[in-house]
Structure formats: structure tokens, C-alpha cells
Amino acid sequence: MKTTTGLLKALATGLLVTLAAASNVTYYWDIGYVNANPDGQMERRVIGVNGAWPPPEIHVSLDDTLILEVRNSLDTPTTLHSHGLFQNGTNYYDGPYMVTQCGIPPGANMTYAIPIQQTGTYWIHSHYSAQYVDGIRSPLIIHDPNDPYDYDEEMVLSMTDWYHEQASTLLTQFLSWKNPGGAEPVPNGALIGNVGGDLQKVLLFEPGKTYRIRLINMSALAMFHFSIEGHTMRVIEVDGFNTEPQEVGNVMLSAAQRTSILVTALNSTDNNYIFHADMDTDMFDVIPATLNYNSTGVIQYAEGAPFKRDASVDWSAFNDIDLVPYNNTPAAFGFDVSFTLDVYFNQYTDAENHGTFNNITYVAPKVPSMMIALSTGGDAMNATIYGPQTNAHVVQHMQEVQFVVNNFDAGTHPFHLHGHQFQLIERGPVPYDATYNPRPSTPPVQRDTVAIPSMEYVILRFRADNPGAWFFHCHIEWHIEGGLAMVLLEAPDVMQTSLVVPQQILDQCAQANIPTAGNAAGRSGFDLTGAPDGPFPYPLGWTNKAKGGMAGAIVSAIVGFATIFWYGWSSKKTYTPASPPTQLAAAE
């Protein structure tokens, strides 16, 4: 079966989409459990919408209001986060659990009414526990009536890692004293356009047409490398930020990143071609023998035409910091305040391996951070009020803010800032020299999610023009659940005069017995008795729990070395161009 592209796809979801008014676009989402088998290898319970999976794509235009009418038919709370949307003036609809809301209780409804203030390629997903790993995630496309680029049609192509086990089970295994090294769950495979295994996604090309392909990595862990054999790709957008067209050989997307490319079809229908969406195995502690990490799909000019292979795909590094902003605007920011965030993973006093900024692992406070800011008056300008484990950083309205993120961990991390796009000022080897103040001579690229390789730093700058409580976290789902997160409190004094929390959110907090006023402990002033405090780095000497953790580490290390040795000799694969497909999924 073949389907059309672009806006026609949005219209195809007509049963789910109602144009409530000229500028209101309404989606009805009943979030619940369904069964699905997208890779053809195992049917499993997933989280779908309106009794089906995958959830529908969301399409809106600039200046619309996106209205999401949500019912929670799960047996746990849920939330929705529109990833990359600024939510300027609607911080309470941003979605992260215990940052801006208390979760939609089972059986309850909620309305998200989000003014659309930007254009580009985004996605929507649950921001409660690790729910989105179970499938509650979908593209969110914001169309520009005055799109500056010329193309004939557009396509949306998602890339996700796929697990056969439930996310809750995987999370329990990850956050355990039995996993002292913090080895992340390795996926069972990849889904490209929501299909995997022996099925391969088909993109229909017509000779001479130019296509905008919106690439979205909606993974829990995996980084993808995308390329098309025999065709030229030009990057025009990253994370909703328009760039001058730049030709690239391949596109690298870490979890949560998006990139739009322009591809002009060839002038012949004599052959079909292969596109690659390969998972980066450097992200995995082990590579199971059954894992196919070199996923491919089809660029189809004519059904049944032979495949023309091209072994000269350019696999050189894709460096987003070299992209040039469209029309060379805006200019680079300076900074009024700078925060250094050192990234580490270590085993802590609860015998679990935690991610940390500056050796503080995030634990949610007893009151959502946004509500602390709204209810504590002048004290809201003091980071202490938000609790020791929130790792709160407070900035004033319209300050220019700098984050210096030093990645001292052994792996690459994709860091996402809610409520903003930041400028990528500089990359380099750790540690960053604080006496050095880079001043870019040309406008820097902006995005909302940045990948920082091991032992490298990145400098990010943005203007604090969006009062609210904004999460900054690693978007590897296992890492955010392991504490690699902090909260930016942006202009709490302005928040108190501009934000009015909808009653439905307050009611849902009351239903969950979560307080909506006070400090991180739900108390007044700076009495933080009862607020989360710890876990901590191991003290000098050895506690009984530390000894148990070390014993577990030794056993795990022995097993790990044996496993690495075995895979090194018997099953580790190297990249080779994939063969033409034998089974094709629905054409796009």
C-alpha cells in the first residue's frame, strides 16, 4: 500500500483532527495500552493513542493554537512534552513530571492549549518516567506559511531504537546495585518510519522533484547516521532552526535531535536506491549477535526496478557547529552569568550508578519546581528554596546566560534545554579554561539538543526571555532517570506576575496528594526538612552498602570482560553496505 506525503498525511488523520476554529487545531488523544509488532519479531504491549499504534503525527502552522485533548487510560500517571516548543507564557504545559505538573492521573483528562510561536521539526512524547520508550512518541511538524526554501513535497522520517521488554523492567535493571557500571539497556533493533526487522521503509521519488525530508531521532539511547546512496543531501534546518543550505555526506542525529534535508530526485526511473539509518554502536556496552544495527530503506523510482548501489557514501563527521544560520542572524550572545556543569557517572551511596552535574544527581522535589517559584515570593530568587537535589540555577529576566558543559564521562550525551534554543558557541577538549571568553565573529547555529562527545566541552548561550522552570537534561532516557538533569529557574519574580496555572493542573496535583505551594519539602521559608537529600558520592572509608556495591561491581566486571572477549571473537559486526531489501513496508 502506498501513501502520499506532506500535508496530505495530516489530512489523512481526519478522524483524530478537528479544526475547532480558523486558528485552533485540535487532536484527541486517548492514551492507553495496545499490542504491536512493528519489527515482526515479537508482539508486545505498547502505549498507543485511540486504540492504535503508532500515535498520529501532529501537524500545525505558525500562529495556530495546538489543542491536545488528552485522556489517560493507563494505570499510571502520564504527561506530554512538546519537545522543542518554547511555551513562552505557557510554562505549565511543558510537561516534565514534577517540574511543571504532577501528572495526569489514571482515568483523568487534560487539555493542553499551546500557542504556536515557531516553525520547524519537533516531536511529542511522554515526560513521565521512561514511558516514551514504550511507544508514546510522535512527530510534531510546524509548517511555515512563508517557508524560505523551495521544494515540491515533504516527508517525515522517524528513527527510533526498539526494545522488546517493557521500559519499566529495563529501568529497574538499569538502576540497580547489580549494574554498578551503569550499562544502558541495548535495544533489540531499530524502527525506521515505525517499521523494522525484515521490513524496510519505502520513500517514493519522482524524477526531478525536490523533497524536504524531516529526520527525527525519537530514541531512548541510540544515535543514528543517515545517508542516501547516489543522491546529494543539503541540510536546511536543525531542531527548528533554519540554516543556509549546506551539502553533507551524512547526517548524525543523537536522541531527540532533528534535521531537515533537501534531496533532488534523479532524472531517471531506471533504478531504485538505498538509504541508510545506522545505529552508532559506540553507544552500546555490548553488541548482541542478533542485533542488526545497519538499517536501510528504499528510495523507489519505479516498482520492481533494480537497485543501483553506491559504495562511495561519505561517512565523514557531520559537525553541526559549522552550519550557517539562515540570513546570518541572529548575532552571537555574550553572557551576564555563566554556569559550569561537569558531567560524571558514578556509583552513589544507594549503590546505584547515577548521572550528575557537578556531583549532584537530580531527585524531584516534593513540590513541582514551577510551583515553588510561583508560591515563595522573594525567596524564589534563591536557589536553595528548590532543594538540594533539584540542582536549581536561578537567572534574572533578560540576562544572557552561558552554560559550559564539560563531559567527563566515557560516552556521548545529547543535552536538551526546555523552553529555548541555545547558540553553539564553541567545542573543545575538557576541561574548559574559564579565563577564555570566545567571541564568535559570525552568527552561531542554534538548536535545542546538543551532542557532546566524551572528554569534550561545549559552550551554550541564550537569552533569558522566557520566564519559567525549564529542565536541562541528558536525553538518553536511561540517563535522565538516573539523575543527569537540573532545573533552570528563569525570572521567578516575573513568573509570579505573568503565569497563572490552569485549575485542572492544580486539581490533578491535589488528586495525587502533591502540594502546590511551598519549598522543595512543601514547607515555608528555608525549612527543607523532608526534602529529597541524597544520594551522595561515597564517603571516605567503606559502608556496608558500599562493600556490597563493590562486590557487585567485581562480579559484574568479570562477567563484562568475559562478555566483551566473547563478542570480540565471535559476533561483533563491522559496517558493510546492506543488501537490497527483500520486504518493503508501505511506501511514503
C-alpha positions in Angstrom: 0.0 0.0 0.0 1.3 3.4 -0.9 0.6 6.7 0.9 1.1 10.3 0.0 3.3 12.8 1.7 3.4 16.1 3.5 0.2 17.9 4.4 -1.9 15.2 2.9 -0.7 12.9 5.6 -2.0 15.3 8.2 -5.4 15.3 6.5 -5.4 11.5 6.5 -5.8 11.6 10.3 -9.1 13.4 9.9 -10.9 11.3 12.4 -8.4 12.5 15.0 -8.0 16.1 14.0 -10.8 18.7 14.2 -10.3 22.3 13.1 -12.2 23.8 16.0 -11.7 27.4 14.7 -9.7 29.1 12.0 -6.5 29.0 14.1 -7.3 26.1 16.5 -6.0 22.7 15.6 -7.4 20.0 18.0 -6.2 16.5 18.5 -8.0 14.0 20.7 -5.6 11.5 22.3 -6.8 8.7 24.4 -3.5 7.3 25.7 -3.7 3.6 26.5 -2.2 0.2 26.1 -2.3 -1.7 22.8 -0.3 -4.5 21.3 2.0 -4.0 18.3 4.7 -5.9 16.5 6.5 -3.2 14.3 9.7 -5.3 13.7 7.9 -8.5 13.0 9.9 -10.3 15.7 7.7 -10.0 18.8 4.3 -8.7 19.6 4.4 -6.7 22.8 2.3 -4.3 24.9 3.0 -0.7 23.8 1.5 2.7 24.7 -0.7 4.0 21.8 -3.4 6.5 21.1 -7.0 5.9 20.4 -6.5 2.2 20.4 -3.8 2.2 17.8 0.0 2.4 17.4 2.0 4.4 16.3 0.4 7.6 17.6 -0.6 10.0 14.8 1.7 12.7 13.5 0.7 16.2 14.6 0.7 19.0 12.0 0.0 22.7 12.7 1.1 26.0 11.3 2.7 29.2 12.7 0.3 31.2 14.8 -2.1 28.3 15.3 -3.1 27.1 18.7 -2.5 23.4 19.2 -5.1 21.9 21.4 -4.4 18.4 22.8 -7.4 16.9 24.5 -5.9 14.0 26.4 -7.4 11.2 28.4 -5.2 8.9 30.4 -6.4 5.3 30.0 -3.1 3.9 31.5 -2.8 2.6 35.1 0.0 5.1 35.9 0.2 8.9 35.6 1.3 10.4 32.3 2.3 13.8 30.8 3.0 15.1 27.3 6.0 17.3 26.4 6.1 19.0 23.0 9.8 18.8 22.5 11.4 22.0 21.3 8.4 24.2 21.7 9.2 27.4 23.6 5.9 27.5 25.6 6.5 31.2 26.2 3.8 32.2 28.6 2.6 28.6 29.0 5.3 27.0 31.0 2.7 24.9 32.8 2.0 23.0 29.6 5.7 22.0 29.1 5.0 18.6 30.6 8.0 17.2 32.6 6.8 15.5 35.7 7.4 17.4 39.0 8.9 20.3 37.1 5.8 21.9 35.7 2.9 19.4 36.5 2.0 16.5 38.8 1.0 14.1 36.0 -2.4 13.3 34.5 -3.8 10.6 36.9 -5.2 7.4 35.5 -8.7 7.9 34.2 -8.4 11.7 34.1 -8.4 14.2 31.3 -6.3 17.2 30.5 -6.3 19.9 27.8 -3.0 21.3 26.6 -3.6 24.6 24.7 -0.3 25.7 23.2 0.2 28.8 21.1 2.4 28.0 18.2 5.2 30.6 18.2 7.8 29.0 15.9 8.2 26.7 12.9 10.2 23.6 12.1 10.5 19.9 13.0 9.7 18.8 16.5 8.2 15.7 18.3 5.9 15.0 21.2 6.4 12.4 23.9 5.6 11.4 27.5 7.8 13.0 30.1 6.8 10.7 32.9 9.3 8.0 33.9 10.5 6.1 30.8 7.1 5.9 29.2 8.1 7.1 25.8 10.3 4.1 25.3 7.1 2.1 25.2 5.9 4.0 22.2 4.1 7.2 23.3 6.1 9.5 20.9 5.3 11.1 17.6 6.5 13.8 15.1 5.2 17.3 15.6 5.6 19.4 12.5 5.0 23.2 12.4 4.6 24.5 8.9 5.7 27.9 7.9 3.3 29.7 5.5 6.3 31.7 4.3 8.8 28.8 4.1 12.1 30.3 2.7 13.1 27.0 0.9 11.9 25.7 -2.4 10.8 22.1 -2.6 7.9 20.1 -4.2 7.0 17.8 -1.4 8.0 16.9 2.1 8.3 13.7 4.1 8.7 12.9 7.8 11.1 10.0 8.6 11.5 9.0 12.3 14.3 6.8 13.7 13.9 5.0 17.0 15.6 2.2 18.9 13.2 -0.6 19.8 13.0 -2.8 22.9 11.1 -6.0 23.3 11.0 -5.6 27.0 8.8 -3.1 28.9 10.5 0.1 29.8 9.7 -0.2 33.5 11.5 -3.6 33.6 14.5 -2.2 31.8 14.7 0.9 34.1 14.6 -1.4 37.2 17.5 -3.4 35.8 19.5 -0.2 34.9 19.0 1.5 38.3 20.2 -1.4 40.3 23.2 -2.3 42.5 23.6 -5.3 40.2 24.5 -2.8 37.4 27.3 -0.8 39.2 28.9 0.3 35.9 25.7 1.8 34.6 25.5 -0.2 31.4 22.4 1.0 29.5 19.9 -1.5 28.0 20.8 -2.3 24.5 17.9 -2.2 22.0 16.7 -5.2 20.1 16.7 -3.3 16.9 15.7 -0.1 15.1 12.5 1.2 13.6 12.8 3.5 10.6 9.4 5.1 9.9 7.9 2.8 12.6 8.9 -0.4 10.8 11.9 -2.7 11.4 13.2 -6.2 11.2 12.8 -7.6 7.7 10.5 -4.7 6.7 12.1 -1.7 5.1 10.7 1.8 4.7 10.0 3.0 1.2 10.2 6.6 0.1 8.6 7.4 -3.3 10.6 9.7 -5.5 9.6 11.2 -8.8 12.3 12.3 -11.3 13.3 16.0 -11.0 11.3 16.7 -7.8 13.0 18.2 -4.7 11.9 16.7 -1.4 12.2 18.0 2.1 12.9 15.1 4.4 12.4 15.8 8.1 14.6 13.4 10.1 13.7 12.9 13.7 15.6 10.7 16.2 13.0 9.6 18.8 15.2 7.1 20.5 15.9 6.3 24.2 19.6 5.7 23.6 20.7 5.2 20.0 22.5 7.7 17.8 21.8 7.3 14.1 23.8 8.1 10.9 21.6 8.8 7.9 22.7 8.9 4.2 21.3 8.2 0.8 23.3 6.3 -1.9 23.6 8.1 -5.2 22.0 11.3 -4.0 23.1 14.7 -2.6 21.7 16.0 0.7 21.6 19.6 1.8 20.9 20.5 5.4 18.4 23.4 5.9 17.2 23.0 9.5 18.3 21.6 12.8 15.9 21.5 15.8 13.6 24.0 14.3 16.4 26.5 13.4 16.8 27.4 9.7 20.2 27.3 8.2 21.8 28.2 4.9 21.7 25.0 2.7 24.9 23.0 3.3 25.7 19.9 1.4 26.7 16.9 3.6 27.6 13.3 3.0 25.7 12.0 6.1 23.6 13.4 9.0 24.3 12.4 12.6 21.3 12.5 14.9 21.6 11.9 18.6 18.5 11.1 20.7 15.9 13.9 20.4 17.7 15.8 17.6 16.0 16.7 14.3 17.4 17.7 10.9 15.7 18.7 7.6 17.4 17.9 4.4 16.7 18.8 0.8 17.1 16.0 -1.8 16.6 16.5 -5.5 15.5 13.3 -7.3 17.4 12.0 -10.2 16.1 12.3 -13.8 15.6 8.6 -14.4 13.4 5.8 -13.2 15.8 3.0 -14.3 17.0 2.3 -10.8 16.0 2.3 -7.1 18.4 3.3 -4.4 19.2 2.5 -0.7 19.1 4.9 2.2 20.9 4.1 5.4 19.9 4.8 9.0 22.6 3.1 11.1 22.8 3.0 14.8 26.1 4.1 16.3 27.4 1.1 18.2 29.7 3.2 20.3 26.7 3.9 22.4 26.3 0.2 23.4 28.2 -1.6 26.1 27.8 -4.9 24.2 26.6 -5.7 20.7 24.3 -8.8 20.7 24.9 -11.2 17.9 21.2 -10.8 16.9 21.3 -7.0 16.6 21.1 -5.5 13.1 22.4 -2.0 13.6 22.8 -1.2 9.9 19.2 -0.3 9.0 18.3 0.5 5.4 15.3 1.7 3.4 14.4 2.3 -0.2 14.3 5.3 -2.5 11.8 4.0 -5.0 11.6 5.5 -8.5 9.8 2.5 -10.1 8.3 -0.6 -8.5 10.5 -3.6 -9.4 13.4 -1.6 -10.8 16.9 -2.9 -10.0 18.9 -1.4 -7.2 21.9 0.7 -8.1 24.5 0.5 -5.3 27.0 3.2 -4.5 29.8 2.3 -2.2 31.1 5.9 -2.1 28.9 7.2 0.7 30.6 10.0 2.6 30.9 8.9 6.3 33.0 11.8 7.4 31.9 13.6 10.6 28.8 15.8 10.5 29.7 18.9 12.5 26.6 21.0 13.4 28.6 23.9 14.7 29.8 24.6 11.2 26.3 25.3 9.9 25.4 28.9 9.0 22.2 30.4 10.2 19.7 31.4 7.5 20.3 35.0 6.6 23.2 35.0 9.1 21.0 36.0 12.0 20.9 36.4 15.0 24.3 37.7 16.2 26.2 35.8 18.9 25.3 36.5 22.5 27.7 37.4 25.2 27.0 36.4 28.8 26.0 38.1 32.0 26.1 34.9 34.1 27.9 31.6 33.5 27.4 28.2 34.9 29.9 25.4 34.7 28.3 21.9 34.5 30.7 19.0 34.9 29.2 15.6 33.8 30.1 12.5 35.7 28.7 9.0 36.2 29.5 7.3 39.5 28.1 4.8 42.0 26.4 6.6 44.8 25.5 5.8 48.4 22.3 4.0 47.3 24.7 1.5 45.5 23.3 2.7 42.1 25.1 4.3 39.2 23.9 7.9 38.8 24.5 10.6 36.3 25.4 14.0 37.8 26.0 17.6 37.1 28.8 18.7 39.5 28.3 15.5 41.5 24.6 16.3 42.2 22.2 13.7 40.9 18.7 15.0 40.3 15.8 13.8 42.5 12.4 15.5 42.1 11.3 17.8 44.9 8.0 17.3 46.8 6.5 20.3 45.1 6.9 20.9 41.3 9.7 23.4 40.7 7.5 25.8 38.8 5.0 25.9 41.7 7.8 26.6 44.2 8.8 29.6 42.1 5.2 30.8 41.9 4.5 30.4 45.6 7.5 31.5 47.6 7.7 35.3 46.9 11.1 36.9 47.1 12.7 33.6 48.3 12.1 32.2 44.8 15.2 34.1 43.6 17.3 32.0 45.9 18.3 28.5 44.5 18.2 27.0 48.0 14.4 27.1 48.1 14.2 24.4 45.3 16.0 21.8 47.4 19.5 20.2 47.3 18.8 17.5 44.7 17.0 19.8 42.2 20.3 21.3 41.3 18.5 24.6 40.6 20.1 27.5 38.8 18.3 30.9 39.0 18.7 33.6 36.4 17.2 37.1 36.1 14.9 38.2 33.3 16.7 39.0 30.0 20.1 38.1 31.3 22.4 36.5 28.7 23.2 33.1 30.1 26.2 30.8 29.4 26.4 27.1 30.1 29.8 25.5 30.0 29.2 21.7 29.9 32.3 19.5 30.4 31.6 15.9 29.6 34.0 13.8 31.7 32.0 10.6 31.1 33.1 7.9 28.7 30.1 8.3 26.3 28.4 10.9 24.2 25.5 12.7 25.8 22.7 14.6 24.0 21.7 17.5 26.3 18.3 19.2 25.8 17.2 22.6 27.2 13.4 23.1 27.6 12.0 26.5 26.6 14.9 27.7 24.5 17.2 27.3 21.5 20.8 27.9 22.5 23.7 29.1 20.4 26.5 26.7 19.9 29.5 28.9 20.7 32.4 26.5 20.8 33.5 22.9 21.3 36.9 21.7 22.6 38.7 19.2 24.8 37.9 19.2 28.5 38.3 21.0 30.7 37.2 24.4 29.5 39.5 27.2 30.5 37.3 29.7 32.4 39.7 32.6 31.6 38.9 32.2 27.9 35.9 34.0 26.6 35.2 33.0 22.9 33.6 35.7 20.8 32.4 34.2 17.5 32.9 36.6 14.6 29.9 35.1 12.7 26.4 34.3 14.0 26.4 30.8 15.5 23.9 28.0 14.8 21.2 27.4 17.3 19.4 24.2 18.4 17.7 22.8 21.5 19.6 19.5 21.8 23.4 19.2 21.6 25.5 16.1 21.4 28.7 16.3 23.5 31.3 13.5 22.9 33.3 12.0 25.7 36.0 14.3 27.1 34.8 17.3 25.2 33.1 20.6 26.3 30.6 22.8 24.6 29.7 26.4 25.3 26.0 27.3 25.0 24.4 30.7 25.3 20.9 32.0 25.3 18.8 35.0 26.5 16.6 34.5 29.5 13.5 35.9 27.7 11.1 33.1 28.7 10.1 33.1 32.4 9.6 29.6 33.7 11.0 26.4 35.2 12.9 24.7 32.4 14.5 21.3 32.6 18.1 20.8 31.3 18.9 17.1 31.0 20.5 14.3 29.0 18.0 12.9 26.5 19.3 9.4 26.8 16.2 8.2 28.7 18.1 5.9 31.0 20.4 8.8 32.0 17.7 11.3 32.8 16.0 8.7 35.0 19.4 8.1 36.6 19.6 11.8 37.6 21.5 13.6 34.8 19.3 16.7 35.0 19.0 20.1 36.6 16.3 22.9 36.6 16.8 26.4 35.3 14.6 28.9 37.2 14.2 31.8 34.8 13.0 35.1 36.3 10.9 33.7 39.1 9.8 37.3 40.0 8.4 37.7 36.5 6.8 34.3 36.6 4.8 35.4 39.7 3.2 38.2 37.8 2.7 36.5 34.4 1.9 32.8 34.9 -1.5 31.6 36.1 -1.6 27.8 36.5 -4.8 26.3 35.0 -7.1 24.9 37.6 -7.1 21.4 36.0 -3.3 21.1 36.8 -3.8 22.1 40.4 -6.7 19.7 40.8 -4.6 16.8 39.4 -1.9 17.6 41.9 -4.5 17.5 44.7 -5.8 14.2 43.4 -2.2 12.8 43.6 -1.7 14.4 47.1 1.2 16.5 45.8 1.4 20.0 47.3 1.4 23.0 45.0 2.9 25.6 47.3 6.0 26.0 49.5 9.6 25.0 49.1 11.0 21.7 47.9 9.7 20.0 51.1 6.3 21.6 50.9 7.2 23.9 53.9 7.6 27.6 54.3 10.8 29.6 54.1 14.0 27.6 54.0 12.9 24.8 56.3 13.7 21.9 53.9 13.1 19.1 56.4 11.8 16.2 54.4 13.0 17.4 51.0 15.0 14.9 49.0 18.6 14.9 50.2 20.9 12.5 48.5 22.2 10.0 47.4 25.7 11.2 47.6 29.2 10.2 46.3 30.7 7.5 48.5 32.4 9.0 51.6 36.0 8.1 52.5 36.1 4.6 54.0 33.5 1.9 53.3 30.0 1.5 54.4 28.3 -1.9 54.4 26.3 -0.9 51.3 29.5 0.3 49.6 31.1 -3.1 50.3 28.1 -4.8 48.8 28.2 -2.5 45.8 31.9 -3.1 45.3 31.3 -6.9 45.4 28.6 -6.5 42.8 31.0 -4.3 40.7 33.7 -7.0 40.8 31.3 -9.8 39.8 29.8 -7.6 37.0 33.3 -6.6 35.8 34.3 -10.3 35.5 31.1 -11.1 33.6 31.6 -7.9 31.5 35.1 -8.7 30.5 34.1 -12.3 29.6 31.3 -11.0 27.5 33.4 -8.4 25.7 36.0 -11.1 25.0 33.4 -13.4 23.6 31.7 -10.9 21.4 35.1 -9.6 20.2 36.0 -13.0 18.9 32.6 -14.3 17.8 30.0 -11.9 16.9 30.9 -8.2 16.6 30.0 -6.9 13.2 31.6 -4.1 11.2 29.8 -1.8 8.9 29.2 -3.1 5.4 26.7 -1.8 2.9 23.4 -3.6 3.3 21.9 -5.8 0.6 18.8 -4.7 -1.3 15.6 -5.3 0.7 13.5 -8.4 0.4 10.4 -7.0 2.1 9.1 -3.4 1.7 6.9 -1.5 4.1 4.2 0.9 3.0 5.6 3.5 0.7 5.8 7.1 1.7 
